[in-house]
């Protein structure tokens, strides 16, 4: 896995992304609900977009654990209070 820099995919290293809409992730993760996702054109990995710089704040996937979530944007160092507050559980029960 590549080092996260907020510009390249941490999974495959590519730097081309498109906006993504994932209703399941919006329901599952409170910080995605009010945020925006980008998807890697190379491998399909999805990332929360930094509200400050537009970089890749943190990778988001269905089996996400709280220790995998970046506390700060690797590109600009901004913090997202909704991400910091997430304790690893969904805000809704399915």
VMD Tcl script that builds the backbone (N, CA, C; Angstrom):
set m [mol new atoms 282]
animate dup $m
set s [atomselect $m all]
$s set {name element resname resid chain x y z} {
  {N N UNK 1 A 0.838 -1.186 0.000}
  {CA C UNK 1 A 0.000 0.000 0.000}
  {C C UNK 1 A 0.886 1.253 0.000}
  {N N UNK 2 A 0.512 2.223 -0.775}
  {CA C UNK 2 A 1.280 3.466 -0.890}
  {C C UNK 2 A 1.012 4.369 0.326}
  {N N UNK 3 A 1.943 5.271 0.588}
  {CA C UNK 3 A 1.760 6.264 1.651}
  {C C UNK 3 A 0.713 7.269 1.202}
  {N N UNK 4 A -0.206 7.611 2.072}
  {CA C UNK 4 A -1.250 8.567 1.714}
  {C C UNK 4 A -0.695 9.982 1.660}
  {N N UNK 5 A -0.965 10.663 0.543}
  {CA C UNK 5 A -0.527 12.052 0.398}
  {C C UNK 5 A -1.687 12.976 0.068}
  {N N UNK 6 A -2.897 12.422 -0.035}
  {CA C UNK 6 A -4.078 13.231 -0.326}
  {C C UNK 6 A -4.268 13.507 -1.808}
  {N N UNK 7 A -3.352 12.990 -2.634}
  {CA C UNK 7 A -3.432 13.231 -4.077}
  {C C UNK 7 A -3.437 11.945 -4.887}
  {N N UNK 8 A -2.848 10.891 -4.331}
  {CA C UNK 8 A -2.740 9.613 -5.024}
  {C C UNK 8 A -3.499 8.538 -4.244}
  {N N UNK 9 A -3.988 7.545 -4.971}
  {CA C UNK 9 A -4.682 6.430 -4.345}
  {C C UNK 9 A -3.705 5.649 -3.467}
  {N N UNK 10 A -4.089 5.394 -2.227}
  {CA C UNK 10 A -3.234 4.641 -1.312}
  {C C UNK 10 A -3.208 3.158 -1.665}
  {N N UNK 11 A -4.136 2.706 -2.502}
  {CA C UNK 11 A -4.194 1.304 -2.887}
  {C C UNK 11 A -3.334 1.027 -4.117}
  {N N UNK 12 A -3.522 1.829 -5.186}
  {CA C UNK 12 A -2.821 1.536 -6.444}
  {C C UNK 12 A -1.869 2.643 -6.903}
  {N N UNK 13 A -1.888 3.806 -6.254}
  {CA C UNK 13 A -0.955 4.878 -6.581}
  {C C UNK 13 A -1.386 5.807 -7.705}
  {N N UNK 14 A -2.517 5.536 -8.340}
  {CA C UNK 14 A -2.993 6.388 -9.445}
  {C C UNK 14 A -3.442 7.747 -8.909}
  {N N UNK 15 A -3.584 8.720 -9.828}
  {CA C UNK 15 A -3.985 10.065 -9.407}
  {C C UNK 15 A -5.192 10.593 -10.192}
  {N N UNK 16 A -5.986 9.696 -10.761}
  {CA C UNK 16 A -7.189 10.115 -11.472}
  {C C UNK 16 A -8.414 9.636 -10.718}
  {N N UNK 17 A -9.314 10.588 -10.423}
  {CA C UNK 17 A -10.495 10.301 -9.617}
  {C C UNK 17 A -11.718 10.956 -10.231}
  {N N UNK 18 A -12.865 10.376 -9.947}
  {CA C UNK 18 A -14.128 10.984 -10.357}
  {C C UNK 18 A -15.043 11.021 -9.138}
  {N N UNK 19 A -15.999 11.935 -9.158}
  {CA C UNK 19 A -16.952 12.009 -8.058}
  {C C UNK 19 A -17.754 10.720 -8.015}
  {N N UNK 20 A -18.025 10.246 -6.834}
  {CA C UNK 20 A -18.751 8.988 -6.665}
  {C C UNK 20 A -19.961 9.205 -5.768}
  {N N UNK 21 A -21.000 8.468 -6.045}
  {CA C UNK 21 A -22.206 8.494 -5.215}
  {C C UNK 21 A -22.429 7.076 -4.714}
  {N N UNK 22 A -22.386 6.912 -3.414}
  {CA C UNK 22 A -22.561 5.598 -2.810}
  {C C UNK 22 A -23.557 5.740 -1.671}
  {N N UNK 23 A -24.799 5.401 -1.945}
  {CA C UNK 23 A -25.861 5.575 -0.946}
  {C C UNK 23 A -25.634 4.716 0.288}
  {N N UNK 24 A -25.091 3.512 0.107}
  {CA C UNK 24 A -24.835 2.670 1.266}
  {C C UNK 24 A -23.830 3.342 2.205}
  {N N UNK 25 A -22.735 3.856 1.649}
  {CA C UNK 25 A -21.722 4.509 2.485}
  {C C UNK 25 A -22.282 5.783 3.123}
  {N N UNK 26 A -23.159 6.489 2.419}
  {CA C UNK 26 A -23.777 7.690 2.990}
  {C C UNK 26 A -24.621 7.322 4.214}
  {N N UNK 27 A -25.288 6.183 4.146}
  {CA C UNK 27 A -26.105 5.737 5.280}
  {C C UNK 27 A -25.245 5.156 6.397}
  {N N UNK 28 A -24.177 4.478 6.028}
  {CA C UNK 28 A -23.361 3.770 7.017}
  {C C UNK 28 A -22.419 4.675 7.809}
  {N N UNK 29 A -21.891 5.704 7.164}
  {CA C UNK 29 A -20.893 6.548 7.815}
  {C C UNK 29 A -21.395 7.981 7.902}
  {N N UNK 30 A -21.603 8.508 9.113}
  {CA C UNK 30 A -22.124 9.868 9.262}
  {C C UNK 30 A -21.249 10.931 8.597}
  {N N UNK 31 A -19.934 10.736 8.575}
  {CA C UNK 31 A -19.057 11.745 7.972}
  {C C UNK 31 A -19.133 11.735 6.447}
  {N N UNK 32 A -19.626 10.658 5.847}
  {CA C UNK 32 A -19.818 10.608 4.397}
  {C C UNK 32 A -21.165 11.238 4.029}
  {N N UNK 33 A -22.133 11.149 4.926}
  {CA C UNK 33 A -23.475 11.654 4.657}
  {C C UNK 33 A -23.476 13.121 4.237}
  {N N UNK 34 A -22.662 13.929 4.895}
  {CA C UNK 34 A -22.608 15.357 4.579}
  {C C UNK 34 A -21.378 15.720 3.752}
  {N N UNK 35 A -20.607 14.714 3.386}
  {CA C UNK 35 A -19.389 14.943 2.626}
  {C C UNK 35 A -19.529 14.532 1.173}
  {N N UNK 36 A -18.395 14.403 0.526}
  {CA C UNK 36 A -18.347 14.048 -0.886}
  {C C UNK 36 A -17.318 12.934 -1.053}
  {N N UNK 37 A -17.589 12.010 -1.972}
  {CA C UNK 37 A -16.674 10.909 -2.237}
  {C C UNK 37 A -16.068 11.033 -3.628}
  {N N UNK 38 A -14.822 10.576 -3.743}
  {CA C UNK 38 A -14.187 10.425 -5.039}
  {C C UNK 38 A -13.757 8.974 -5.164}
  {N N UNK 39 A -13.818 8.462 -6.409}
  {CA C UNK 39 A -13.439 7.084 -6.666}
  {C C UNK 39 A -12.236 7.048 -7.598}
  {N N UNK 40 A -11.276 6.203 -7.259}
  {CA C UNK 40 A -10.063 6.042 -8.062}
  {C C UNK 40 A -10.413 5.385 -9.397}
  {N N UNK 41 A -9.926 5.972 -10.483}
  {CA C UNK 41 A -10.161 5.421 -11.818}
  {C C UNK 41 A -9.376 4.125 -12.023}
  {N N UNK 42 A -8.330 3.918 -11.260}
  {CA C UNK 42 A -7.497 2.735 -11.425}
  {C C UNK 42 A -8.045 1.490 -10.763}
  {N N UNK 43 A -8.496 1.617 -9.516}
  {CA C UNK 43 A -8.905 0.421 -8.776}
  {C C UNK 43 A -10.299 0.514 -8.153}
  {N N UNK 44 A -10.907 1.700 -8.170}
  {CA C UNK 44 A -12.251 1.842 -7.617}
  {C C UNK 44 A -12.300 2.185 -6.135}
  {N N UNK 45 A -11.158 2.366 -5.493}
  {CA C UNK 45 A -11.154 2.738 -4.075}
  {C C UNK 45 A -11.843 4.091 -3.911}
  {N N UNK 46 A -12.577 4.248 -2.803}
  {CA C UNK 46 A -13.303 5.493 -2.570}
  {C C UNK 46 A -12.696 6.249 -1.394}
  {N N UNK 47 A -12.730 7.579 -1.543}
  {CA C UNK 47 A -12.127 8.456 -0.550}
  {C C UNK 47 A -13.079 9.587 -0.199}
  {N N UNK 48 A -13.076 9.980 1.068}
  {CA C UNK 48 A -13.777 11.174 1.491}
  {C C UNK 48 A -12.966 12.372 1.024}
  {N N UNK 49 A -13.636 13.368 0.458}
  {CA C UNK 49 A -12.963 14.566 -0.043}
  {C C UNK 49 A -12.791 15.566 1.101}
  {N N UNK 50 A -11.602 16.148 1.211}
  {CA C UNK 50 A -11.331 17.168 2.221}
  {C C UNK 50 A -12.143 18.421 1.904}
  {N N UNK 51 A -12.850 18.932 2.899}
  {CA C UNK 51 A -13.664 20.138 2.714}
  {C C UNK 51 A -12.802 21.388 2.576}
  {N N UNK 52 A -11.558 21.321 3.020}
  {CA C UNK 52 A -10.678 22.490 2.956}
  {C C UNK 52 A -9.921 22.606 1.636}
  {N N UNK 53 A -9.323 21.491 1.186}
  {CA C UNK 53 A -8.458 21.582 0.006}
  {C C UNK 53 A -8.931 20.763 -1.190}
  {N N UNK 54 A -9.929 19.900 -0.996}
  {CA C UNK 54 A -10.410 19.057 -2.088}
  {C C UNK 54 A -9.580 17.806 -2.305}
  {N N UNK 55 A -8.597 17.586 -1.434}
  {CA C UNK 55 A -7.755 16.389 -1.527}
  {C C UNK 55 A -8.482 15.161 -0.993}
  {N N UNK 56 A -7.780 14.054 -0.963}
  {CA C UNK 56 A -8.339 12.798 -0.477}
  {C C UNK 56 A -8.102 12.713 1.024}
  {N N UNK 57 A -9.149 12.942 1.811}
  {CA C UNK 57 A -9.018 12.994 3.270}
  {C C UNK 57 A -8.706 11.616 3.843}
  {N N UNK 58 A -9.545 10.632 3.523}
  {CA C UNK 58 A -9.332 9.279 4.039}
  {C C UNK 58 A -10.063 8.280 3.167}
  {N N UNK 59 A -9.525 7.081 3.070}
  {CA C UNK 59 A -10.174 6.026 2.294}
  {C C UNK 59 A -11.388 5.522 3.065}
  {N N UNK 60 A -12.450 5.195 2.330}
  {CA C UNK 60 A -13.683 4.685 2.929}
  {C C UNK 60 A -14.053 3.389 2.218}
  {N N UNK 61 A -14.343 2.344 2.995}
  {CA C UNK 61 A -14.752 1.062 2.421}
  {C C UNK 61 A -15.688 0.365 3.394}
  {N N UNK 62 A -16.446 -0.638 2.942}
  {CA C UNK 62 A -17.476 -1.256 3.792}
  {C C UNK 62 A -16.987 -1.847 5.108}
  {N N UNK 63 A -15.776 -2.340 5.172}
  {CA C UNK 63 A -15.262 -2.949 6.402}
  {C C UNK 63 A -14.398 -1.983 7.212}
  {N N UNK 64 A -14.616 -0.695 7.049}
  {CA C UNK 64 A -13.787 0.338 7.678}
  {C C UNK 64 A -13.773 0.228 9.199}
  {N N UNK 65 A -12.589 0.311 9.756}
  {CA C UNK 65 A -12.388 0.319 11.208}
  {C C UNK 65 A -11.943 1.718 11.614}
  {N N UNK 66 A -12.236 2.114 12.838}
  {CA C UNK 66 A -11.910 3.473 13.283}
  {C C UNK 66 A -10.415 3.769 13.204}
  {N N UNK 67 A -9.546 2.780 13.421}
  {CA C UNK 67 A -8.095 3.018 13.378}
  {C C UNK 67 A -7.585 3.271 11.960}
  {N N UNK 68 A -8.389 2.947 10.926}
  {CA C UNK 68 A -7.980 3.164 9.541}
  {C C UNK 68 A -8.270 4.576 9.042}
  {N N UNK 69 A -9.075 5.320 9.779}
  {CA C UNK 69 A -9.536 6.637 9.334}
  {C C UNK 69 A -8.512 7.702 9.706}
  {N N UNK 70 A -8.118 8.503 8.717}
  {CA C UNK 70 A -7.196 9.608 8.982}
  {C C UNK 70 A -7.866 10.645 9.869}
  {N N UNK 71 A -7.146 11.140 10.835}
  {CA C UNK 71 A -7.662 12.196 11.708}
  {C C UNK 71 A -7.454 13.576 11.094}
  {N N UNK 72 A -6.501 13.673 10.167}
  {CA C UNK 72 A -6.205 14.932 9.476}
  {C C UNK 72 A -6.010 14.637 7.994}
  {N N UNK 73 A -6.306 15.630 7.159}
  {CA C UNK 73 A -6.082 15.496 5.728}
  {C C UNK 73 A -4.580 15.385 5.477}
  {N N UNK 74 A -4.133 14.354 4.763}
  {CA C UNK 74 A -2.702 14.222 4.493}
  {C C UNK 74 A -2.156 15.308 3.564}
  {N N UNK 75 A -3.028 15.977 2.818}
  {CA C UNK 75 A -2.575 17.018 1.889}
  {C C UNK 75 A -2.407 18.374 2.569}
  {N N UNK 76 A -3.380 18.758 3.429}
  {CA C UNK 76 A -3.327 20.111 4.004}
  {C C UNK 76 A -3.335 20.154 5.529}
  {N N UNK 77 A -3.576 19.010 6.170}
  {CA C UNK 77 A -3.581 18.969 7.630}
  {C C UNK 77 A -4.887 19.382 8.284}
  {N N UNK 78 A -5.913 19.683 7.481}
  {CA C UNK 78 A -7.209 20.091 8.039}
  {C C UNK 78 A -7.858 18.924 8.772}
  {N N UNK 79 A -8.633 19.250 9.788}
  {CA C UNK 79 A -9.384 18.246 10.533}
  {C C UNK 79 A -10.860 18.379 10.194}
  {N N UNK 80 A -11.567 17.263 10.209}
  {CA C UNK 80 A -13.006 17.248 9.984}
  {C C UNK 80 A -13.641 16.757 11.277}
  {N N UNK 81 A -14.417 17.601 11.965}
  {CA C UNK 81 A -15.008 17.204 13.244}
  {C C UNK 81 A -15.874 15.944 13.148}
  {N N UNK 82 A -16.561 15.743 12.030}
  {CA C UNK 82 A -17.404 14.561 11.865}
  {C C UNK 82 A -16.553 13.290 11.776}
  {N N UNK 83 A -15.394 13.378 11.151}
  {CA C UNK 83 A -14.500 12.227 11.060}
  {C C UNK 83 A -13.890 11.954 12.426}
  {N N UNK 84 A -13.441 12.988 13.100}
  {CA C UNK 84 A -12.830 12.825 14.433}
  {C C UNK 84 A -13.801 12.207 15.424}
  {N N UNK 85 A -15.093 12.528 15.291}
  {CA C UNK 85 A -16.105 12.056 16.230}
  {C C UNK 85 A -16.519 10.608 15.974}
  {N N UNK 86 A -16.213 10.078 14.791}
  {CA C UNK 86 A -16.657 8.728 14.456}
  {C C UNK 86 A -15.930 7.697 15.309}
  {N N UNK 87 A -16.696 6.828 15.954}
  {CA C UNK 87 A -16.120 5.851 16.870}
  {C C UNK 87 A -16.055 4.437 16.293}
  {N N UNK 88 A -16.297 4.308 14.997}
  {CA C UNK 88 A -16.207 2.997 14.381}
  {C C UNK 88 A -17.536 2.293 14.237}
  {N N UNK 89 A -18.609 2.946 14.648}
  {CA C UNK 89 A -19.933 2.349 14.506}
  {C C UNK 89 A -20.799 3.218 13.625}
  {N N UNK 90 A -21.807 2.614 13.065}
  {CA C UNK 90 A -22.739 3.342 12.223}
  {C C UNK 90 A -23.661 4.177 13.088}
  {N N UNK 91 A -24.114 5.303 12.548}
  {CA C UNK 91 A -25.066 6.127 13.279}
  {C C UNK 91 A -26.457 5.525 13.190}
  {N N UNK 92 A -26.657 4.617 12.240}
  {CA C UNK 92 A -27.954 3.968 12.069}
  {C C UNK 92 A -27.763 2.462 12.154}
  {N N UNK 93 A -28.769 1.805 12.631}
  {CA C UNK 93 A -28.718 0.334 12.708}
  {C C UNK 93 A -29.514 -0.222 11.541}
  {N N UNK 94 A -28.952 -1.204 10.878}
  {CA C UNK 94 A -29.608 -1.762 9.692}
  {C C UNK 94 A -30.463 -2.935 10.056}
}
mol reanalyze $m
mol bondsrecalc $m
mol representation Tube
mol addrep $m
